[in-house]
Amino acid sequence: MLGIYIVLDGYDFGAGIVHLFFAKTEQEKKAVTNSIGPFWDANEVWLIASGGVLFFAFPTLYASSFSGFYLPLMLVLWLLIFRAISLELRGQVHHRLWEALWDRAFGLASLLLALFFGAALGNVVRGVNLGMVENGVSTQEPHYFFLALWNPTFDPLAQHQGIIDWFTIILGLVAVVTLTIHGAGWVILKTSSTLNDRLKNIVFKLNFVLLVLVMLSAYVWHYVKPISLNNLQNHYWLWIFPLIATVGLLGQFWIRTFKRDGTGFLFSSLFILGSFATTVASMFPILLPSTNGVNPSLTIQNAAAHEYGLSVGLGWFMFAAILVVAYFIIQFRVFKGKLDDVGYGEH
C-alpha cells in the first residue's frame, strides 16, 4: 500500500515541483494542475489507509513511530494541508498577487513533502534509539523513542539522533529528484502542453543526477548499516527488485526517443517500486531497527497484533481493498486520455 501511495501521490508531488521550477506561463501552469486535478485527493487515500492498516496489523510499531516521529508528522500534515488549499483557493480570486502566493505554496509544499518523505525512509533505514538508551541503560519502554528535528553534529551514528542528518538528507534529495522525474512523466502522459518537450530534456539531465545520488546513497547506507546487504546475499532471488529499479533508472535516459507518452512514467514507476521493494527486502523481517544493543528492533513478529485480530482485520481489509481498486479503475477510465481541457480550479 505504501508502494502504491509513493507511485500515485508521488507524481502529484513531482507535478508540484515541475509547477514551481519549470512551468513558466499561465498555460503551462494550468496544464500541470489539470493533469493531477481529478486524482490528487483520491491518491492521498492510500496514505490514510496505510496508517489504518499499520494500526490494526502492527499496533506496537504504530504507537512507537507516531510518537517518535511526532514533529515531522506534524510538518507533513501542515504541508499536505497547504498543498491542498493552494489547489482549491488559487482560482478563487483572479489577481496576480493572489495566484502567485498559492502557486508558491503549492510548489514549495510539494518539494518539502518529497524531501521529508525521503528523509523519513532514511530514518527507518538508519534505525532509532529504541528505549532511549543512555550509558547502556534503557530510560524508557523498549519500543519508545523520540527524535528532535536534528542534533548538533548531524551525525546519523550519534546516540542522540535527529530526523535530519547528512544521511537522511541524501535520501531526501534522492526522493526529490525521483519524484520530479516521476511528476514530469505524468504531465507528459496526461497533457499535450508545450512544456512537454522541455520536460523530456529536463528528465534526461536529472536522470544523471539521480544516478549519482543512487550510487552515493547505496554506499553511505552500507556505511551506516554494514549488514544492509545480508538478505540479498543470502537469497539471490531478491536481486529481482534492484534489477527492476535499475531497468527503471536506465530506461529514463531514452525518454527523448519514446514514441508513447506513457513510457517515461512507466520507467519511473518501475524505479520507485523496485527501489522501495529493495529497501524492504534488505530490512526484512525488521520494521524499525534499534541502534542500541539493549532493546531489540521492531519486527513483523514482535510488533504484530494478536493472531485473532490479524485474521479478522485481514477479512475486512480484502473487502475494503476490492472497493478501493474498483473506485480507482472507474476513476482512471473516466479521466483517461489527455486532460488539457479539464479546467481544474477555475472559477
C-alpha positions in Angstrom: 0.0 0.0 0.0 2.9 2.4 0.7 4.4 1.5 -2.6 1.2 2.3 -4.4 1.0 5.6 -2.4 4.5 6.6 -3.4 3.7 6.0 -7.1 0.3 7.7 -7.1 0.8 10.6 -4.8 4.5 10.8 -5.8 3.5 12.1 -9.3 1.4 14.7 -7.5 4.4 15.9 -5.6 6.6 15.8 -8.7 4.0 17.8 -10.7 4.1 20.4 -7.9 7.9 20.6 -8.2 7.5 20.9 -12.0 5.0 23.7 -11.4 7.4 25.5 -9.1 10.5 25.4 -11.2 9.7 24.7 -14.9 6.2 25.9 -15.7 6.7 29.5 -16.8 3.5 30.6 -18.5 -0.1 30.6 -17.2 -0.9 28.0 -19.9 1.9 25.7 -18.7 0.8 26.1 -15.0 -2.8 25.2 -15.9 -1.5 22.1 -17.8 0.3 20.9 -14.7 -2.7 21.4 -12.3 -5.1 19.9 -14.9 -3.0 16.7 -15.1 -3.4 16.0 -11.4 -6.7 17.8 -10.7 -9.1 14.7 -10.8 -6.6 12.5 -9.0 -4.6 14.1 -6.2 -7.1 13.9 -3.4 -8.0 10.3 -4.2 -4.3 9.4 -4.2 -3.9 10.5 -0.6 -6.4 7.9 0.5 -3.6 5.3 0.2 -1.6 7.2 2.9 -4.6 7.2 5.3 -5.4 3.6 4.6 -1.8 2.6 5.1 -1.9 4.2 8.6 -5.1 2.3 9.3 -3.6 -1.0 8.3 -0.5 -0.2 10.3 -2.7 0.3 13.3 -4.6 -3.0 13.0 -1.6 -5.2 11.9 1.4 -3.7 13.8 0.0 -1.6 16.7 3.3 -1.5 18.6 5.1 -0.1 15.5 2.2 2.4 15.0 2.4 3.6 18.6 6.2 3.8 18.5 6.6 5.6 15.2 3.7 8.0 15.6 5.1 9.2 18.9 8.8 9.1 18.0 8.3 10.9 14.6 5.8 13.3 16.1 7.5 16.5 14.9 8.0 15.5 11.2 4.5 14.0 11.1 3.0 17.4 12.1 5.1 19.1 9.5 3.9 16.7 6.8 0.3 17.2 8.0 0.6 21.0 7.6 2.4 20.6 4.2 -0.4 18.4 3.0 -3.0 21.0 4.1 -1.2 23.9 2.4 -0.8 21.9 -0.7 -4.5 21.0 -0.8 -5.8 24.5 -0.1 -3.4 26.1 -2.6 -5.0 24.0 -5.4 -8.5 24.9 -4.3 -8.0 28.6 -3.5 -5.8 29.6 -6.3 -8.6 30.1 -8.8 -11.0 31.8 -6.4 -9.6 35.3 -6.9 -8.1 36.4 -10.3 -5.3 38.7 -9.1 -1.6 38.3 -9.9 -0.5 38.5 -6.3 -3.1 36.0 -5.1 -2.3 33.5 -7.8 1.5 33.9 -7.2 1.0 33.3 -3.5 -0.8 30.0 -3.9 1.5 28.9 -6.8 4.4 29.2 -4.4 2.6 27.4 -1.6 1.7 24.5 -3.9 5.2 24.1 -5.3 7.1 24.6 -2.0 4.7 22.2 -0.1 5.2 19.6 -2.9 9.0 20.0 -2.7 9.2 19.8 1.1 6.9 16.8 1.2 9.1 14.9 -1.2 12.2 15.8 0.9 10.5 14.8 4.2 9.2 11.5 2.9 12.7 10.7 1.6 14.2 11.7 4.9 11.5 9.5 6.7 12.7 6.5 4.7 16.3 7.4 5.7 15.3 7.4 9.4 13.7 4.0 9.1 16.7 2.5 7.3 19.2 4.1 9.7 17.2 3.0 12.8 16.4 4.8 16.1 17.4 4.6 19.7 14.6 2.4 21.0 14.1 2.7 24.7 16.2 5.9 24.7 19.3 4.1 26.0 21.9 6.2 27.7 25.2 4.7 29.0 23.9 1.2 28.4 20.7 1.8 30.4 17.2 2.0 28.9 15.4 5.0 30.2 12.1 4.3 28.6 9.9 1.4 27.5 11.7 -0.8 25.0 9.7 0.4 22.0 9.6 4.1 22.9 11.8 6.8 21.2 11.6 10.5 20.4 13.6 12.3 17.8 14.4 16.0 17.6 14.4 17.6 14.2 18.2 17.5 14.2 21.2 17.0 16.5 24.2 19.4 16.7 26.5 17.1 14.9 24.2 16.0 12.1 25.7 12.5 12.6 23.4 9.5 11.8 25.5 7.4 14.2 25.2 9.7 17.2 23.5 8.4 20.3 21.0 11.3 20.3 19.8 11.3 16.7 17.8 13.8 14.8 15.3 13.5 12.0 17.7 15.4 9.7 21.3 14.4 9.4 23.6 14.1 6.4 22.4 10.5 5.6 18.7 11.3 5.7 19.3 14.5 3.6 20.9 12.3 0.9 17.8 10.1 0.9 15.6 13.2 0.8 17.4 14.5 -2.2 17.0 11.1 -3.9 13.3 11.4 -3.3 13.1 15.0 -4.6 14.9 14.2 -7.9 13.0 10.8 -8.3 9.6 12.4 -7.8 10.4 15.4 -10.1 11.2 12.9 -12.9 8.0 10.9 -12.0 5.8 14.0 -12.0 7.3 15.2 -15.3 6.4 11.8 -16.8 2.8 12.2 -15.6 2.5 15.7 -17.0 3.8 14.4 -20.4 1.4 11.4 -20.2 -1.8 13.4 -19.4 -1.3 16.7 -21.3 -0.3 18.0 -24.7 1.4 21.1 -23.3 4.2 23.0 -24.9 6.0 22.2 -21.7 6.4 18.5 -22.6 9.3 18.7 -24.9 11.2 20.8 -22.4 10.3 18.3 -19.7 11.9 15.5 -21.7 15.2 17.3 -21.8 14.9 18.1 -18.1 14.2 14.5 -17.2 17.2 13.3 -19.3 19.5 15.7 -17.4 18.0 15.0 -14.0 18.5 11.3 -14.5 22.3 11.7 -14.4 21.9 13.5 -11.1 19.7 10.7 -9.9 22.2 8.0 -11.0 24.9 9.7 -8.9 22.7 10.1 -5.9 21.6 6.5 -6.0 25.1 5.2 -6.1 26.1 7.6 -3.2 23.1 6.6 -1.1 23.9 2.9 -1.6 27.4 3.5 -0.5 26.5 5.5 2.6 23.7 3.1 3.5 26.3 0.4 3.7 28.4 2.7 5.9 25.6 3.4 8.3 24.2 -0.1 8.3 27.1 -2.6 7.4 24.6 -5.5 7.3 22.3 -3.9 4.8 23.0 -6.4 2.0 22.9 -9.6 4.1 19.4 -10.6 2.9 20.3 -10.1 -0.8 23.5 -12.1 -0.3 21.6 -15.0 1.3 18.6 -15.0 -1.0 19.7 -14.4 -4.6 16.1 -14.3 -5.9 15.7 -10.9 -4.1 18.0 -9.3 -6.7 15.0 -9.1 -8.9 14.0 -5.9 -7.0 17.2 -3.9 -7.6 17.1 -5.2 -11.2 13.6 -3.7 -11.6 14.9 -0.5 -10.2 17.9 -0.5 -12.5 15.7 -1.0 -15.6 13.5 1.9 -14.5 16.5 4.2 -13.9 18.4 3.4 -17.1 15.2 3.5 -19.2 14.8 7.2 -18.4 17.9 8.0 -20.4 15.9 7.3 -23.6 12.9 9.5 -22.7 13.5 11.8 -25.6 13.1 9.0 -28.1 10.0 7.4 -26.7 7.0 7.3 -29.1 4.4 6.7 -26.4 3.9 9.5 -23.9 3.4 7.0 -21.0 6.7 5.1 -21.4 8.6 7.6 -19.3 6.0 7.4 -16.5 6.2 3.6 -16.7 10.0 3.5 -16.2 9.9 6.0 -13.3 7.2 3.8 -11.6 9.4 0.8 -12.0 12.3 2.6 -10.4 10.2 3.7 -7.5 8.6 0.3 -6.8 11.9 -1.5 -7.4 13.8 0.7 -5.0 11.2 0.6 -2.3 10.9 -3.2 -2.6 14.8 -3.5 -2.4 14.7 -1.5 0.8 12.0 -3.7 2.3 13.7 -6.9 1.2 17.1 -5.7 2.7 15.5 -5.0 6.1 13.1 -8.0 6.3 11.9 -9.0 8.9 12.8 -5.8 10.6 10.3 -3.0 10.5 12.2 -0.4 12.6 15.8 -1.1 13.5 17.2 -0.4 17.0 20.5 1.4 17.1 21.4 0.0 20.5 22.2 -3.4 21.8 19.9 -3.2 24.8 16.4 -3.2 23.2 15.6 -5.4 20.1 14.4 -4.0 16.8 10.7 -4.0 16.0 10.0 -6.9 13.6 7.0 -8.4 11.9 6.8 -10.9 14.8 7.2 -8.7 18.0 5.3 -5.7 16.6 2.3 -7.7 15.2 -1.2 -7.7 16.7 -2.7 -10.9 18.2 -3.5 -13.7 15.7 -7.2 -13.3 16.1 -7.1 -9.6 15.4 -5.0 -10.1 12.4 -7.4 -12.7 10.9 -10.4 -10.5 11.4 -8.6 -7.5 10.1 -7.5 -9.4 7.0 -11.0 -10.2 6.1 -12.2 -6.6 6.3 -9.0 -5.5 4.5 -9.8 -7.7 1.5 -13.3 -6.3 1.3 -12.1 -2.7 1.5 -9.3 -3.3 -1.0 -11.8 -4.6 -3.6 -13.8 -1.4 -3.2 -10.8 0.9 -3.4 -9.4 -0.9 -6.5 -12.8 -0.7 -8.2 -13.0 3.0 -7.4 -9.6 3.7 -9.0 -10.4 1.6 -12.1 -13.5 3.7 -12.6 -11.7 6.9 -11.9 -8.9 6.2 -14.4 -11.4 5.1 -17.0 -13.5 8.3 -16.6 -10.4 10.5 -16.9 -8.4 8.6 -19.4 -6.5 10.4 -22.1 -5.3 13.9 -22.1 -6.6 16.4 -19.6 -5.7 19.7 -21.2 -9.4 20.9 -21.2 -10.4 19.8 -17.7 -10.0 23.3 -16.3 -9.3 22.3 -12.7 -9.6 25.0 -10.2 -11.2 27.6 -12.5 -14.0 29.7 -11.0 
